[in-house]
Structure formats: C-alpha cells, structure tokens
Amino acid sequence: MMSGKRSALIFAWLLLAPCLAQTSGPDKDYFVALVCEGADKVAIVKFGPDGAKVDHLVNTGVLPGGDISGPHGIVFSPDRQFYYVTIAHGRPYGQMLKYRVKDDAVVGQVGLGFFPATADVTPDGNFVYTVNFNLHGDMVPSSVSVVASDEIHEAKRIPTCVMPHGSRINPQGTKQYSACMMNDLLVEIDTQKFEVSRHFMLAKGKEAGMAGPPPQTHPMSAVTCSPTWAQTSTDGKSVFVACNKSDEIVEVSTDSWTLKRRIPAGSGIYNLAVSKDGKLVGTNKRGQSVSIFDVESGRELARITTKRKIPDGVVISPDNRYAFVAVEGIGSEPGTVEVIDLQALKTVATVDVPQQAVGIDFWKTEAHSPKAN
C-alpha cells in the first residue's frame, strides 16, 4: 500500500508536470525568413535552445543606384525548395523574385502591379497569389496577380478592389482571400476559374455577402473597418478579417457567406495567423502588442507588449508551439523578430534584424546542433 507522503508527492508531480512542459524551452532549431523593407534584405532567423540569432542575410531588390526597392512579402513553396519575395517599388511596377533555397540565388523574376505586397502559394505549389496594394497610386480598384511558379510568369491579373491586402489561400487550395482597405470588403477568388467568386461587406451593421466581383466604383468615404488581413481557419470553414480601423476581428462563414461574429481586438489589429490547436494570433500595429485568442470562445488569452513599435507580420510554427513576429521599429531603429511561446503565453526571445521588418514565413525545423566551443 502506498504511503500518504508518497501519494502526495506523486499527486503534486502530476499537477506540476504539465506546467513544466509548457514552460520548457525548445528542443530543436526553428528557422523563419522575413523581409526587411527599409534595408532590401531577406533575414533568415534561427531560434532554438541557444536562443535567437540571425543565421544569414540575403540582399534583394531590383532598383539600381542604391534606391530602396522595398521587399514586402515572402512565402516558401510547399516543398521548401524555393521562396518568393515581392518587391514593392519599381519603375513603375513592382516585381516578384523567385529564390532557390539551397544557395539563395535568384532563379526567376516577373513584373506585377503597383506595390505588390502579401503573397501566398497554392498547396500544390503551382501558383503564387499576390495582392497589388497600390499604396502610392490613385485610389482606384487594384488587383491580385496570379503567377505560375515554375515558369515564373503572370498567368492572370484579377481586378478586385481599392488597396487589397493580406493574400491567403484556404487549406483546400480552392479559394484565395484578400481584404480591401479602402472598400471595407473581403474578396474571394476561385482558384480554378481565376476569377472573383464572391465578396463580403464588413462594415458594422451593413454586413452582407454577395456573389461575383465588387462594383468597381464602390465608395470609399464610409470606410469604418479598413481591413488589412484575411486569414482562413485551419479547416477552411471561416475567414478571420482584421479590421484595422475599428479594432476588431470579423469572422465570416465560407459555407453560408454570412457573418459569424465580431471579436474585440487590440489597437490597430493588422496581421493574423492561426494554429492547428485553436489559437488565433494578431499583431496590434498601433498598440505595440500581440494578442492571442482562443478560436472557439473568441476570448483573448494574452496581450503581449513588443520590444519595439509597429508589429507587422506573424507566422506560427507547424507544431503550434511558437509565434514569430516581425516588428518594424521606427526611424533609424533596427527591426526585431520576437518569439512568443504559445503555451506559456510570453515572449521567450528577441533578435534585431535590418530596418522595417514586415513579411515573414516559416522555413523549417532541424535537430539542434549545440554551439561549437
């Protein structure tokens, strides 16, 4: 028969073990890649038992004479053999560069629209969808560019809305979603037909799902949401939209194309990412913080202040353990990558990178290699 003291110790251990597991550090190395818009650099960041550091930097850009090209978005191919970088500035149009992972060499280049920004790749790896944000152009409807990844040429340019942002493809690869900052709209593209299939009005009290593309003369004066990101759920049944102006997240059902709920968020909610175990992470651009939500309840589990101002891109590791946040900084400050433990709900590492860190994507994990003496 077990003694009372031993039983108490075992019981205490059973209670403590989950907490210890949640707060233990990484046992492998994680790698992410991000673009630094103010320095024309791609930064590869490594995080593991030895902390976070810049693994290496890659020069990027297309403009001669030292002009800043402004890389804005980055995404890896599904097989992780290539990555694609959108170049925002051009004469006059932006570009997309295709890099080979093994040597960071440019193996393809294609011209896109004005200020290409966020990009995503279909699950089969055949097409890259990039929003042409048109930041410095006239307030007129812009487009989404569909790039064939092997040939690296623009297969289609699809008219959508004014200032599209936050290109994301559903897990099934059948739909692409983006948000229209100056139209308060969510737009859905059918990836089989290369055309807009539906759009959704996001303004509070005016929520409505409609078939086909939005009208090209949609008024901009009544913008109340100003959406900056469209993130599909892990099953593709919902799209979460960040309303940057009204500080909330709008969830839209993809089955019924109706409003599911509005979730209060931080100041200037900007970019979003979801984990497979039910967490939604958002960067609060004006609030200098990152919010972590429970998807099922919509409850904010934590709001974590970032080291520097203007948190931007966010990506979650495939094992759901860590969120990697790109923070722009202001003025002459360097950018920062901040690593948040999604179990402990706290920042566990930061590392400085070149100026204006924006788009970020996950690359790989590796068995940990201890530091050489």
Secondary structure, 3 states (H helix, E strand, C coil): CCCHHHHHHHHHHHHHHHHHHHHCCCCEEEEEEEEECCCCEEEEEEEECCEEEEEEEEECCCCCCCCCCCEEEEEECCCCCEEEEEECCCCCCCEEEEEECCCCEEEEEEECCCCEEEEEECCCCCEEEEEECCCCCCCCCCEEEEEECCCCEEEEEEECCCCEEEEEECCCCCEEEEEECCCCEEEEEECCCCEEEEEEECCCCCCEEEECCCCCCCCCCCCCCCEEEEEECCCCCEEEEEECCCCEEEEEECCCCCEEEEEECCCCEEEEEECCCCEEEEEECCCCEEEEEECCCCCEEEEEECCCCCEEEEEECCCCCEEEEEECCCCCCCEEEEEEECCCCEEEEEEEECCCEEEEEEEEEEECCCCCC
